[in-house]
Amino acid sequence: MALLNYLETGSTDSAWNLAFEEYVLTTKREGDWLILWQNANTVVVGMNQNAEEEISRSFVEARGITVVRRTTGGGAVYHDLGNLNYSFITDAGDAQQLSITRFTRPVCAALESLGVSAVPSGRNDITINGKKVSGTAQRLHKGRILHHGTLLFDSDAEMVAGALNADPEKFRSKAAKSVRSRIGNIREMLPEDMDIAAFKARLLLALAGDGLQRRNLDPAELSEIGKLADEKYRSWDWNFGASPAFSIICKRRLEGGALEVGLQAASGIIEYVRFRGDFMAVEDCSPVAEALQNVRFARNDVMAVLDGFNLTPMFGAVTATDIADTIFGTPDSSRKHPACGR
């Protein structure tokens, strides 16, 4: 690459950072741009994924982990402050220049300058000693290309595993599925220990190539980014409503009896629900199923509907919370999903 224009987002908020990246892609029509950025605890799902299918809902909610959708393909990834993200934005060129290795090669060289042997792997990964340390994705926009990737430097492996611990048997959809890889932290593999600030500085130096020009966006541009973050990347419609159609079947054994919930949703909106089980009902539960149609597939929205009914005649000792826990998992659960045997 030629002279790099370098930007920092000034934030660890995932909605802001993704809006910042999109703004630079769509408005900076000339030159090569690099952004280094970090997100606080976040699951970032791919453009064509069902967000619910990729996350452990109960784990994510209990720990206040943000879920946000990006505009590139690929699988879901977990970000924390032990992870450093990079974004290259430049001219796309011809089709031969769209290769992932066009961008992973300089990143691998930068990592090698720190004393580790990093190599491109598979379609869009970078590995060190067989462990994935980076996943990448790309997007084209009017002759410009965004290539971005993660760099797992010192991330919390338990949080990565827990947040992305979705039950493959629970969901049925045509959404793009994430492929889980054996991951590793770059810090553990360095011959000389350093913190993430030092790693960022060394990486930036290595990527500078022919030179680097630090840039800043003006207040008007930052205002536009804030608007985009609020209207798009903080919105339920984008992060969950944009999910492809899916169906789920969840079963749970409760004190009040066995409960099975079958559910279909599209664009994040419930289209159909059925309840089965041996709970002690004296009335048909179809009014509840019908009331849940056209409701957002979100715990609070479902609970609001359930709380509007006297459930005892229809579900016996099974409560509204029991039903919501069966669908979404218990809020205080970690690895184990009581509803779906996860």
Secondary structure as GFF3:
##gff-version 3
##sequence-region A 1 342
A	DSSP	beta_strand	4	8	.	.	.	ID=ss1
A	DSSP	alpha_helix	14	27	.	.	.	ID=ss2
A	DSSP	beta_strand	32	37	.	.	.	ID=ss3
A	DSSP	beta_strand	42	45	.	.	.	ID=ss4
A	DSSP	alpha_helix	51	54	.	.	.	ID=ss5
A	DSSP	alpha_helix	57	62	.	.	.	ID=ss6
A	DSSP	beta_strand	66	69	.	.	.	ID=ss7
A	DSSP	beta_strand	77	79	.	.	.	ID=ss8
A	DSSP	beta_strand	83	91	.	.	.	ID=ss9
A	DSSP	three_ten_helix	95	98	.	.	.	ID=ss10
A	DSSP	alpha_helix	101	112	.	.	.	ID=ss11
A	DSSP	beta_strand	118	121	.	.	.	ID=ss12
A	DSSP	beta_strand	125	128	.	.	.	ID=ss13
A	DSSP	beta_strand	131	141	.	.	.	ID=ss14
A	DSSP	beta_strand	144	152	.	.	.	ID=ss15
A	DSSP	alpha_helix	157	163	.	.	.	ID=ss16
A	DSSP	beta_strand	171	173	.	.	.	ID=ss17
A	DSSP	alpha_helix	186	189	.	.	.	ID=ss18
A	DSSP	alpha_helix	196	207	.	.	.	ID=ss19
A	DSSP	beta_strand	212	214	.	.	.	ID=ss20
A	DSSP	alpha_helix	219	228	.	.	.	ID=ss21
A	DSSP	pi_helix	229	233	.	.	.	ID=ss22
A	DSSP	alpha_helix	236	239	.	.	.	ID=ss23
A	DSSP	beta_strand	246	254	.	.	.	ID=ss24
A	DSSP	beta_strand	257	266	.	.	.	ID=ss25
A	DSSP	beta_strand	269	277	.	.	.	ID=ss26
A	DSSP	alpha_helix	286	291	.	.	.	ID=ss27
A	DSSP	alpha_helix	299	306	.	.	.	ID=ss28
A	DSSP	alpha_helix	312	315	.	.	.	ID=ss29
A	DSSP	alpha_helix	320	328	.	.	.	ID=ss30
###
